[in-house]
Amino acid sequence: MRMSDKITMRPVEALIPYGRKAAAHSKAQVAQIAGSIREFGFTNPVPDDGENEIIAGQGRVLAARKLGMVEVPCIELAHLTPTSAGRRSSAPR
């Protein structure tokens, strides 16, 4: 399967930050990301765990909200373990 076959559009409001490790982004960082999205488009899909929880890309999602986007491209990586997804805890949600 090609990577592009795994990219789907998901509603911004349905995406959930990863609670135990969500990166904090300043207003300036979000504005910078929003400017990049405005200029170049959404070039990097948001990885999620298959249940709409963001694995990485919280700043992109915040920027999409700032821009009034309804959907963003996402790539489901449900096959990753918490450790391989970069999460520190493998405790159940």
VOBA-1610 file (N, C-alpha, C; in pm, whole numbers, padded with zeros to 5 digits, always signed):
BEGIN
Met+00084-00117+00000Met+00000+00000+00000Met+00089+00125+00000Arg+00056+00220-00084Arg+00130+00345-00089Arg+00095+00431+00032Met+00189+00512+00079Met+00166+00599+00192Met+00048+00692+00166Ser+00037+00744+00043Ser-00072+00837+00012Ser-00208+00771+00023Asp-00214+00639+00015Asp-00341+00568+00032Asp-00387+00567+00177Lys-00295+00595+00269Lys-00327+00592+00411Lys-00365+00729+00465Ile-00350+00835+00385Ile-00381+00970+00430Ile-00529+00998+00409Thr-00595+01041+00517Thr-00737+01075+00510Thr-00759+01211+00573Met-00867+01275+00536Met-00904+01403+00596Met-00987+01373+00721Arg-00953+01437+00830Arg-01025+01420+00955Arg-01069+01556+01006Pro-01185+01562+01071Pro-01229+01690+01130Pro-01132+01736+01238Val-01096+01862+01233Val-01004+01919+01332Val-01059+01900+01473Glu-01188+01923+01489Glu-01249+01914+01622Glu-01253+01772+01677Ala-01236+01673+01591Ala-01238+01534+01638Ala-01102+01488+01690Leu-00997+01563+01657Leu-00862+01522+01696Leu-00836+01557+01842Ile-00776+01462+01913Ile-00754+01473+02057Ile-00604+01481+02084Pro-00558+01584+02158Pro-00416+01589+02193Pro-00379+01471+02281Tyr-00259+01422+02265Tyr-00210+01315+02352Tyr-00184+01377+02488Gly-00266+01342+02586Gly-00269+01407+02716Gly-00143+01398+02797Arg-00071+01289+02789Arg+00045+01272+02875Arg+00172+01335+02818Lys+00169+01376+02693Lys+00291+01429+02634Lys+00263+01535+02527Ala+00149+01598+02532Ala+00119+01699+02432Ala+00215+01817+02447Ala+00279+01854+02338Ala+00375+01964+02341Ala+00300+02096+02360Ala+00360+02183+02438Ala+00304+02317+02457Ala+00360+02407+02348His+00273+02480+02282His+00316+02571+02176His+00274+02712+02214Ser+00367+02806+02200Ser+00334+02946+02228Ser+00246+03000+02116Lys+00182+03113+02144Lys+00100+03178+02041Lys+00186+03213+01920Ala+00311+03253+01946Ala+00400+03289+01836Ala+00433+03166+01749Gln+00455+03053+01813Gln+00484+02930+01737Gln+00364+02890+01652Val+00244+02896+01711Val+00123+02859+01637Val+00103+02955+01520Ala+00128+03084+01542Ala+00114+03182+01434Ala+00214+03154+01322Gln+00336+03114+01359Gln+00438+03082+01259Gln+00397+02959+01178Ile+00347+02857+01245Ile+00301+02736+01175Ile+00183+02769+01085Ala+00091+02853+01135Ala-00025+02893+01054Ala+00021+02968+00928Gly+00121+03054+00943Gly+00174+03125+00827Gly+00234+03030+00723Ser+00301+02928+00772Ser+00359+02829+00682Ser+00250+02751+00609Ile+00147+02712+00683Ile+00035+02639+00620Ile-00034+02729+00518Arg-00052+02856+00551Arg-00116+02950+00460Arg-00033+02964+00332Glu+00098+02971+00347Glu+00185+02992+00231Glu+00208+02866+00147Phe+00231+02753+00215Phe+00272+02632+00144Phe+00167+02522+00140Gly+00060+02537+00218Gly-00040+02432+00231Gly-00005+02338+00344Phe-00090+02244+00368Phe-00071+02146+00473Phe+00011+02033+00414Thr+00142+02037+00429Thr+00231+01946+00360Thr+00272+01823+00441Asn+00233+01818+00568Asn+00276+01709+00654Asn+00155+01657+00732Pro+00102+01540+00698Pro-00018+01492+00767Pro+00007+01468+00916Val-00097+01479+00993Val-00092+01458+01138Val-00106+01309+01167Pro-00006+01249+01231Pro-00019+01108+01267Pro-00115+01091+01385Asp-00205+00995+01373Asp-00296+00966+01484Asp-00297+00817+01512Asp-00354+00782+01626Asp-00347+00642+01674Asp-00463+00556+01626Gly-00546+00606+01537Gly-00660+00530+01488Gly-00787+00559+01567Glu-00771+00628+01679Glu-00886+00669+01760Glu-00889+00820+01776Asn-00832+00890+01678Asn-00826+01037+01671Asn-00734+01101+01772Glu-00652+01023+01844Glu-00557+01083+01936Glu-00430+01117+01857Ile-00384+01241+01870Ile-00269+01290+01797Ile-00141+01227+01853Ile-00062+01168+01765Ile+00069+01114+01804Ile+00172+01227+01799Ala+00168+01307+01695Ala+00258+01421+01676Ala+00185+01523+01590Gly+00222+01650+01605Gly+00161+01750+01519Gly+00056+01836+01586Gln+00059+01842+01720Gln-00037+01926+01791Gln-00028+02071+01743Gly+00092+02121+01716Gly+00108+02258+01667Gly+00039+02281+01534Arg+00045+02180+01446Arg-00023+02190+01317Arg-00174+02195+01335Val-00224+02117+01430Val-00369+02115+01456Val-00413+02249+01516Leu-00334+02304+01608Leu-00366+02435+01665Leu-00364+02543+01557Ala-00266+02535+01467Ala-00259+02631+01357Ala-00378+02616+01262Ala-00418+02493+01236Ala-00535+02470+01150Ala-00659+02532+01212Arg-00675+02517+01343Arg-00788+02580+01412Arg-00782+02731+01398Lys-00663+02787+01416Lys-00644+02932+01404Lys-00683+02980+01265Leu-00655+02899+01163Leu-00689+02935+01025Leu-00834+02905+00989Gly-00908+02844+01082Gly-01048+02811+01054Gly-01067+02690+00967Met-00964+02605+00959Met-00977+02483+00879Met-01073+02387+00947Val-01153+02319+00870Val-01250+02223+00922Val-01190+02083+00928Glu-01105+02051+00831Glu-01041+01919+00823Glu-00892+01936+00798Val-00817+01836+00841Val-00673+01833+00813Val-00636+01692+00766Pro-00529+01680+00687Pro-00485+01547+00646Pro-00421+01474+00764Cys-00459+01349+00780Cys-00406+01266+00889Cys-00360+01133+00832Ile-00270+01072+00904Ile-00226+00938+00869Ile-00239+00852+00993Glu-00315+00745+00980Glu-00340+00656+01093Glu-00220+00563+01113Leu-00167+00566+01233Leu-00054+00480+01268Leu-00092+00393+01387Ala-00206+00329+01379Ala-00258+00247+01489Ala-00168+00129+01520His-00084+00090+01426His+00003-00026+01447His+00120+00004+01541Leu+00145+00132+01571Leu+00258+00166+01657Leu+00224+00141+01803Thr+00323+00093+01876Thr+00308+00081+02021Thr+00332+00220+02080Pro+00290+00244+02205Pro+00320+00375+02265Pro+00468+00409+02262Thr+00554+00311+02282Thr+00698+00336+02281Thr+00746+00373+02141Ser+00703+00300+02040Ser+00749+00329+01904Ser+00690+00459+01851Ala+00579+00504+01909Ala+00519+00631+01870Ala+00583+00749+01942Gly+00682+00719+02028Gly+00750+00826+02099Gly+00686+00862+02231Arg+00595+00781+02277Arg+00527+00807+02404Arg+00605+00741+02516Arg+00612+00805+02628Arg+00692+00757+02740Arg+00623+00646+02820Ser+00492+00643+02817Ser+00421+00545+02899Ser+00342+00451+02810Ser+00340+00325+02846Ser+00259+00230+02771Ser+00133+00194+02850Ala+00102+00276+02951Ala-00016+00252+03032Ala-00141+00270+02948Pro-00244+00191+02974Pro-00367+00206+02898Pro-00429+00344+02923Arg-00506+00388+02826Arg-00571+00519+02837Arg-00684+00516+02935
//
